[in-house]
Amino acid sequence: MTLITSDFTRRTPVAAHARGSTITAEGGDTWIDACSGAISCNVGHCHPHVVAQTIAQLKRADFVYRTQLTSAPIEELARRLCARLGYAGAFFANSGSEAMEAAVRSARLHWALQGRPEKSRILSRSISYHGSTELTLSLSGHGPRRRDAGIHDTGPIVPTPYPLRRPGHMTLREYGTACAQALEEEILRVGADNVAAFLVEPIVGASGAAMVPPEGYWSQVRAICDRHDVLLIADEVLTGLGRTGAWLAQDHFAQDHLGLKADIVALGKGLNGGYAPISCVLLSEPVHSVLHRNETGLRLGHTHANHPVSAACANAVLDVIENEDLVVRASCEGARFGRALRDACQGIDMVAEIRGRGFLWGIELAQPDHSRTPFPARFAMASRLVKAASTAGLIVYPASGFVDRHAGDAIILAPALNTPSAVLDVICSRVADVLAACDPTTPMQEKAYA
Ligand code: PLP
């Protein structure tokens, strides 16, 4: 009779309390949460405004079932998200995986309602993570997780731009163009009449440790999708609502160009801030109007979708993001944090690259001989560093398996968007100390991802 955790080889600490960017376990061990849990607690732990609003809603109306009644908080949340992000309709679920499933179903329905049911294939990219359900994992480019789930084919083949390992003869821009062209080739190979949508994390999250695409890639992808009547779905479950220093990560590449926005956007972690499960799919006006014209709602749903308490939570998280101006802070203070990380890690041979935007930074590790050769997967470097960081009082997030679907290690730093500057500086120096003290010469047999 025991809690089934993700790892029976160690005892997971039991949280006693959490405030801002600090978590304390029973027994007194304390950590700085440098990755916002699962890159989700974007406004810090136990923010008084979110706590108060959540309790107030719990006292007003705990739960109503979505086919019988709606509620003020969920109506307000839909209105706010659509107005703020420029979309026409919002559909809610509980997890990021469910939102991604709903995004895929919306795309297929969009074509089926126009008499094109054969337009149902979803294309996705070689380094990506879209969720843990059978459908979303089968669309994800993450070797270790696929193998664990018994999915043994090689996975999506449209390349994710990975600037660090681009062919040496290409400029960044040429490389981005080549990656976009590979999408077009795949659409032509499968037949545009069979493709419903292309799935992209505008900035890759946990599966690739904050990979930012080259300038020009996004607009070329958008143009290719338009050319072939393929919907563009942005998975912003991890990046959405400020994490990268913009409301949506796609805004870095599509700002002021409405025509460059994705047709469908999925939100999750940043929406709920880690407080209560809620996720969302946003539909653009053209997609929404096809559903509307046909008087077809989305006939899928989960018992606890549209949960009023989760919705009150999400509205309160939005209030905090707006009132504390956290998107601007993520942009400015996040850039300073990235520079400070680079400064602190200068001269550490194992650091192959520090990349990211806003408050999403990946530190990729490689053999310390400057060849950028990844460590063998059996060295489990990401896990090893997560443990060393934990001993040093820091929680960081592991990423692995992004080089040739097997090797590749990184740690991700993604503090809450309102983490005080002094705490950010402590994170930088502790990370550098942990990396500098790490001995990468002995293999360690264990799973190398979270
Ligand atoms: N999409 C992205 C980009 C994610 O990072 C995640 C989770 O890590 C998901 C989808 C799935 O979200 P969830 O774990 O809430 O199901």
Boltz pocket constraint, residues with backbone or C-beta under 6 A from the ligand:
constraints:
  - pocket:
      binder: B
      contacts: [[A, 38], [A, 94], [A, 95], [A, 96], [A, 97], [A, 98], [A, 100], [A, 129], [A, 130], [A, 131], [A, 132], [A, 201], [A, 205], [A, 206], [A, 235], [A, 236], [A, 237], [A, 238], [A, 239], [A, 268]]
      max_distance: 6.0
